[in-house]
Amino acid sequence: MLTMTPTAAEAVKQIVARVPQAEDGGVRIRDTGTDTGFELSVTADPEPQDTIVVTDGARVFLDETAAHVLDDRVLDAELADDGSMRFALGTQA
């Protein structure tokens, strides 16, 4: 199952906090089915078939395909020079 680093968990919580309608929600990762890979969005609730990953209170919802593809991955985040947050996927050790 996808795991999150503490840095990624904090980034997810900060992003969700910026969306009042999703105060208790999370970030949803959806496989786009294209070469662009995955789409991230903030949502108040997971879809019924989503896998829910919770780390330190941060919630990530994975659609069925993303849950399968990201099963052995770690979600990490870093602050870019321009102040934006960038997510990266690594392989679990």
C-alpha positions as CSV (number, residue, x, y, z in Angstrom):
1,M,0.0,0.0,0.0
2,L,1.2,3.6,-0.7
3,T,2.9,5.2,2.3
4,M,3.6,8.9,3.0
5,T,6.6,10.5,4.5
6,P,6.0,12.9,7.4
7,T,6.9,15.8,4.9
8,A,4.2,14.6,2.5
9,A,1.7,14.2,5.2
10,E,2.3,17.8,6.4
11,A,2.0,19.0,2.8
12,V,-1.3,17.2,2.3
13,K,-2.7,18.7,5.5
14,Q,-1.7,22.2,4.4
15,I,-3.2,21.8,1.0
16,V,-6.5,20.4,2.3
17,A,-6.6,23.2,4.9
18,R,-6.7,25.8,2.1
19,V,-10.0,24.4,0.8
20,P,-12.8,25.1,3.3
21,Q,-15.3,22.8,1.6
22,A,-12.8,19.9,2.2
23,E,-11.9,20.6,5.8
24,D,-12.1,17.0,6.8
25,G,-11.2,15.6,3.4
26,G,-8.0,14.8,1.6
27,V,-6.1,14.7,-1.6
28,R,-7.4,12.3,-4.2
29,I,-5.0,10.7,-6.6
30,R,-6.5,9.5,-9.9
31,D,-4.9,7.7,-12.7
32,T,-5.6,9.7,-15.8
33,G,-5.1,6.8,-18.2
34,T,-2.8,9.0,-20.3
35,D,0.9,9.6,-20.6
36,T,0.6,12.4,-18.0
37,G,0.1,9.9,-15.3
38,F,-1.8,11.0,-12.2
39,E,-4.0,13.9,-11.3
40,L,-4.2,15.2,-7.7
41,S,-7.3,17.1,-6.4
42,V,-8.6,18.1,-3.1
43,T,-12.0,16.6,-2.1
44,A,-14.2,16.4,0.9
45,D,-14.9,12.7,0.6
46,P,-13.4,9.6,-1.1
47,E,-15.2,7.9,-3.9
48,P,-16.8,4.6,-2.7
49,Q,-14.1,2.4,-4.4
50,D,-11.1,4.5,-3.2
51,T,-8.4,3.2,-1.0
52,I,-7.8,5.5,1.9
53,V,-4.2,6.1,3.2
54,V,-3.9,8.0,6.5
55,T,-0.6,9.2,8.0
56,D,-0.4,11.7,10.9
57,G,-4.0,12.8,10.2
58,A,-3.3,13.4,6.4
59,R,-5.7,11.6,4.2
60,V,-5.0,10.5,0.6
61,F,-7.7,8.8,-1.5
62,L,-6.5,6.5,-4.3
63,D,-8.7,5.5,-7.2
64,E,-8.6,1.7,-8.0
65,T,-6.0,2.0,-10.7
66,A,-3.8,4.4,-8.7
67,A,-4.0,2.1,-5.6
68,H,-2.8,-0.8,-7.7
69,V,0.0,1.1,-9.5
70,L,1.2,2.9,-6.4
71,D,1.0,-0.2,-4.1
72,D,4.8,-0.3,-3.4
73,R,5.5,3.5,-3.5
74,V,6.2,6.2,-1.0
75,L,4.7,9.7,-1.5
76,D,7.2,12.5,-0.5
77,A,7.1,16.2,-0.9
78,E,9.5,19.1,-1.0
79,L,9.3,22.9,-1.0
80,A,10.5,24.2,-4.4
81,D,12.5,27.4,-4.7
82,D,9.4,29.3,-6.0
83,G,7.5,28.4,-2.8
84,S,5.3,25.7,-4.4
85,M,5.1,22.2,-3.1
86,R,6.2,19.3,-5.3
87,F,5.3,15.7,-4.7
88,A,7.5,12.8,-5.7
89,L,7.0,9.0,-5.7
90,G,9.8,6.7,-4.6
91,T,10.0,3.0,-4.1
92,Q,9.5,1.6,-0.6
93,A,12.6,0.2,1.0
